[in-house]
Amino acid sequence: MELRYWLIVVGVIVIVGILFDGWRRMRGGSGKLKFKLDHSFSNLPDDDADPDLLGPARVIDRKREPEFNEADMPTVSASELNRKRNLEPKQGDLGLDADEPVPTLLIPVEDDDELPAQAREALPVEEVLVINVIARDADGFKGPALLQNILESGLRFGEMDIFHRHESMAGNGEVLFSMANGVKPGTFDLDDFELFYTPAVSFFLGLPGPRHPKQAFDVMIAAARKLAHELNGELKDDQRSVMTAQTIEHYRQRIVEFERKKQLAGKR
């Protein structure tokens, strides 16, 4: 019993000591508990939002694309076509030194149709018939839709980095007409066609050109109408005026007059 008595006494003393130490600490702090604040979060907004959620989206000031101006479209002219033809590398040009002989491609003698076609292509262009197709939508003609449309019309990517319509839908034979981009420099980049878009394209037919220019023009106007109809475009002439039935007939008369002059010149 004496041991139990002393254990109780010692326990009471320990409890009293703990209580006294706590009372002393509170007295030293003026009776108030003090907390050390972490100021690293002082700039957070005072709201009840979940800290794991993303904050409001930042507004990035992007520069707007310049508005399309038809006057800035590249001009398709006879002089420009002749200049680009002269700049194009010729077949067989391997970039060898001038002293080295440059191999040439031999043309089979029996291929008579190819010979007149090459002779016509070698002649300088004197007149160009142009049909512009302007997009009505602000987003312009998007690359994938444009490519599908013109491929269906038989155009194929080729020289000068533009599209050409050959006699054959497969891309064989002489060129009937071509199609350029309506944005300078007028070329296309097939590697970027998935993200490509343009506000306008230009179909054009050079004279002298195909053996049957009137039929070639009919194929060209059909391709331009198809594009305008399916991709919401508007046909315009070389002066960028709305193309009417009278304009189309005037183009046909220009072809007739050009051929008549050539025939008269050939008889002299």
Buried (B, 14 or more C-beta within 10 A) or exposed (E): EEEEEEEEEEEEEEEEEEEEEEEEEEEEEEEEEEEEEEEEEEEEEEEEEEEEEEEEEEEEEEEEEEEBEEEEBBEBBBEBBBEBBEEEEEEEEEEEEEEEEEEEEEEEEEEEEEEEBEEBBEEEBBBBBBBBBBBEEEEBBBBEEBBEBBEEBBBBBEEBBBBBBBBEBEBEBBBBBBBBBBBEEBEBEEEEBEEBBBBBBBBBBBBBBBBBBEEBBBBBBEBBBBBBEEBEBEBBBBEBEEBEEEBBEEBBEBBEEBBEEEEEEEEE
